[in-house]
Amino acid sequence: MLRISLATLLASVVGGSALAADMTRPYLPPAAMAPRAVFDWTGFYIGINAGGGIGVGRSDFDVGGGPGFAAFDNHLSGAVGGFQAGYNWQIGSFVYGLETDFELAGIKGGIDAPTCPAAVCGVTLGAHYDQKMPWFGTVRGRVGYSAAGWLLYVTGGYAYARLETNAIATAGGVSASFNAADTRSGWTVGGGAEVALNAHWSAKVEYLYLDFGETHTAIPFGGGLPAVTDNAKLNSNVVRAGVNYRF
């Protein structure tokens, strides 16, 4: 009888000590005790984007390769929109990637060139100038830093664009028109930020500077009059927002 009472008392003391220890330990739900998953940017993705661009077409006019008689900036602007696709590799917190995009654009502008007086050019010369960039694209590398589902990155690489030019030049009482469309090559650099919305979707905002170098275009008059040469440079600034889907 005595042995049973002692055993009961011992069990009560041990059980009470365990219960007291459990009551002093803070309760943590299972979700709080589990480690948080680290977002991984590795993989293929495709997406769409939309935004706007402003550009400058710098033109220097001369006659027959001689001294220039006029120089002006043609300011272009308009909306852009298109798609992008690429692949990311994440190593630790750093993300490396390749991306290509193609954009339809309404970037355009026109201007009247300053007149060259007859005392300088032999005859009075003038020109009206229109430019339009209907589409462009890039192939770029990306390097970024990732934290808490965010990706901040810089980017740069090859750029190409379609440039359409319409010009009308006048020399005295004679006029000549010039229409051309050519694909220009250049380079681009920029940066952006991207945030993960869930396991597959992300949203981004991005800035790109595009430079398409210089071209030389002759506008012939005929009738013994010298041609007017347009030495044109073109660059553009693009800001756009978009969404990506990762596979």
matplotlib code that plots the C-alpha trace (Angstrom):
import matplotlib.pyplot as plt

x = [0.0, 2.8, 4.6, 1.6, 1.2, 4.9, 4.7, 1.6, 3.3, 6.4, 4.4, 2.5, 5.7, 7.3, 4.2, 3.7, 7.3, 6.9, 3.6, 5.2, 8.1, 5.7, 3.7, 6.9, 7.9, 6.4, 4.1, 5.2, 2.9, 4.4, 4.5, 6.6, 9.1, 9.6, 12.4, 11.3, 11.9, 14.5, 13.1, 15.2, 15.2, 16.9, 15.0, 13.4, 10.9, 8.7, 6.8, 5.2, 5.9, 4.7, 6.0, 7.3, 10.4, 12.0, 14.8, 17.0, 18.0, 21.1, 21.6, 24.5, 23.9, 26.6, 26.8, 29.0, 31.1, 32.0, 31.6, 28.3, 25.6, 23.0, 22.8, 19.8, 18.2, 15.0, 13.2, 11.2, 8.7, 6.0, 4.7, 6.5, 5.2, 6.4, 7.6, 10.8, 12.3, 15.3, 17.1, 18.5, 21.1, 21.1, 24.3, 23.9, 22.4, 23.6, 21.6, 23.1, 21.0, 20.5, 17.5, 16.1, 13.2, 11.3, 9.2, 6.7, 7.2, 5.5, 8.6, 8.6, 9.2, 9.8, 11.5, 12.4, 16.1, 17.7, 18.1, 21.5, 21.7, 22.8, 25.9, 27.2, 25.8, 25.5, 21.7, 19.2, 18.9, 16.3, 15.0, 12.1, 12.9, 10.7, 11.9, 10.1, 11.3, 8.5, 10.3, 13.5, 14.9, 17.8, 19.9, 21.4, 23.2, 21.9, 23.7, 21.6, 21.4, 18.4, 17.0, 13.5, 11.9, 13.4, 15.9, 17.9, 19.9, 22.0, 21.9, 23.6, 24.3, 23.3, 20.5, 18.9, 16.1, 14.2, 14.5, 12.3, 13.4, 11.4, 13.1, 12.3, 15.1, 14.8, 17.6, 16.4, 13.3, 14.2, 13.0, 14.0, 12.5, 14.2, 12.6, 14.6, 14.1, 17.1, 17.9, 20.4, 22.7, 24.0, 24.3, 22.2, 22.7, 20.3, 18.9, 15.8, 14.0, 11.9, 9.7, 8.4, 4.6, 4.4, 6.3, 5.8, 4.9, 7.0, 6.6, 9.4, 10.2, 13.2, 15.2, 17.2, 19.5, 19.9, 22.5, 22.4, 25.5, 25.8, 24.8, 25.5, 22.6, 22.9, 19.8, 20.4, 18.9, 20.1, 20.4, 24.0, 23.2, 25.3, 23.7, 22.9, 24.4, 22.7, 25.1, 22.6, 23.0, 20.2, 19.7, 16.7, 15.7, 13.0, 11.1, 8.8, 7.0, 6.1, 5.3, 7.2, 6.1, 8.8, 8.7]
y = [0.0, 2.3, 1.5, 2.4, 5.8, 6.7, 5.8, 7.9, 10.8, 10.5, 10.5, 13.6, 15.5, 14.5, 15.3, 18.6, 19.7, 18.8, 20.8, 23.8, 23.6, 23.5, 26.5, 28.6, 27.8, 30.3, 28.8, 29.0, 28.0, 25.6, 28.2, 30.5, 27.8, 26.8, 28.7, 31.2, 30.2, 32.2, 33.4, 32.1, 34.0, 31.2, 30.1, 31.1, 34.0, 35.9, 39.1, 42.2, 45.9, 49.4, 52.9, 55.9, 57.3, 60.6, 61.0, 63.5, 63.5, 65.7, 66.9, 68.9, 70.0, 70.8, 71.3, 68.9, 68.0, 71.6, 73.6, 73.1, 75.7, 74.5, 72.3, 71.5, 69.0, 67.3, 66.2, 63.0, 61.4, 58.7, 55.5, 52.1, 48.6, 45.1, 41.9, 40.5, 37.0, 35.9, 33.6, 34.2, 32.4, 33.2, 32.6, 33.5, 37.0, 37.9, 37.3, 37.1, 37.0, 37.5, 39.3, 40.2, 42.5, 43.8, 47.1, 48.7, 52.5, 55.7, 57.9, 60.7, 64.4, 67.0, 70.4, 73.1, 73.4, 76.9, 78.5, 78.9, 82.3, 82.7, 84.6, 81.5, 78.6, 80.3, 79.9, 80.1, 76.6, 75.3, 71.9, 70.4, 67.2, 64.4, 61.3, 58.3, 55.2, 52.6, 49.8, 48.9, 46.0, 45.0, 42.1, 42.7, 41.2, 41.8, 41.8, 42.3, 41.9, 40.1, 40.5, 39.8, 39.1, 42.2, 42.4, 45.6, 45.3, 47.1, 46.1, 46.8, 45.5, 45.7, 47.8, 48.1, 50.3, 51.2, 54.8, 56.5, 59.9, 62.2, 65.5, 68.2, 70.6, 73.8, 75.6, 78.8, 77.9, 74.2, 71.6, 68.0, 65.3, 62.5, 59.4, 56.7, 53.8, 52.0, 49.7, 51.3, 49.5, 50.8, 50.1, 50.5, 50.8, 51.1, 49.6, 48.6, 47.0, 43.9, 42.4, 38.9, 38.8, 35.0, 31.9, 32.6, 36.3, 39.4, 43.1, 45.5, 49.1, 49.8, 52.7, 52.3, 54.8, 53.9, 55.3, 54.6, 56.5, 58.7, 58.4, 60.6, 61.1, 63.1, 64.9, 65.5, 68.4, 67.8, 70.5, 71.2, 72.1, 70.5, 67.9, 68.8, 66.3, 65.5, 64.1, 62.7, 61.2, 59.6, 58.6, 57.8, 57.5, 54.8, 54.2, 51.3, 49.0, 45.3, 41.9, 38.6, 35.0, 32.5, 28.8]
z = [0.0, 0.9, -2.3, -4.4, -2.6, -3.1, -6.8, -7.2, -5.5, -7.6, -10.8, -9.7, -9.0, -12.3, -14.3, -12.5, -13.3, -17.0, -17.1, -15.5, -18.0, -20.9, -19.5, -19.3, -22.9, -25.4, -28.0, -31.6, -34.4, -36.9, -39.7, -37.5, -36.7, -40.4, -42.2, -44.9, -48.5, -50.4, -53.8, -56.8, -60.1, -62.1, -65.2, -68.5, -68.7, -71.2, -70.7, -72.1, -71.6, -72.4, -71.9, -73.8, -75.4, -76.3, -78.7, -80.4, -84.1, -84.5, -88.1, -89.6, -93.2, -95.7, -99.5, -101.5, -98.4, -97.7, -94.6, -92.8, -93.2, -90.7, -87.5, -85.5, -83.1, -84.1, -81.0, -81.2, -78.8, -78.6, -77.1, -77.1, -76.4, -77.0, -75.5, -73.9, -73.2, -71.3, -68.9, -65.4, -63.4, -59.6, -57.6, -54.0, -54.0, -57.5, -60.7, -64.1, -67.3, -71.0, -72.4, -75.8, -76.6, -79.6, -79.5, -81.7, -81.4, -82.4, -81.7, -84.3, -84.9, -87.6, -88.0, -90.5, -91.0, -90.7, -94.2, -95.8, -97.5, -101.1, -100.0, -98.3, -100.4, -103.8, -103.8, -100.9, -99.4, -96.9, -95.8, -93.9, -92.0, -90.6, -88.8, -87.3, -85.4, -86.0, -84.2, -82.3, -80.4, -78.1, -77.1, -73.6, -70.6, -67.1, -63.7, -60.5, -56.8, -55.2, -51.7, -50.2, -53.6, -55.2, -58.1, -58.8, -62.0, -64.7, -68.3, -71.6, -75.1, -78.8, -80.1, -83.5, -84.9, -88.1, -89.0, -91.6, -93.0, -95.2, -96.3, -98.7, -99.6, -101.7, -103.6, -105.1, -107.1, -107.3, -104.7, -104.1, -101.9, -100.2, -98.6, -96.9, -94.5, -93.0, -90.1, -87.8, -85.4, -82.1, -78.4, -75.2, -71.5, -68.6, -65.4, -63.6, -60.7, -60.6, -57.8, -57.5, -57.2, -56.7, -57.7, -61.5, -62.0, -61.5, -62.4, -63.5, -64.4, -66.6, -68.3, -71.4, -73.3, -77.0, -79.3, -83.1, -84.2, -87.3, -91.0, -94.0, -96.5, -99.7, -101.1, -104.8, -106.8, -110.3, -112.9, -112.0, -108.4, -105.6, -103.3, -99.7, -97.3, -94.0, -91.3, -88.8, -85.3, -83.4, -79.7, -77.6, -73.9, -73.1, -69.8, -69.7, -67.2, -67.7, -66.3, -66.7, -66.4, -65.3, -66.2]

ax = plt.figure().add_subplot(projection="3d")
ax.plot(x, y, z, "-o")
ax.set_aspect("equal")
plt.show()
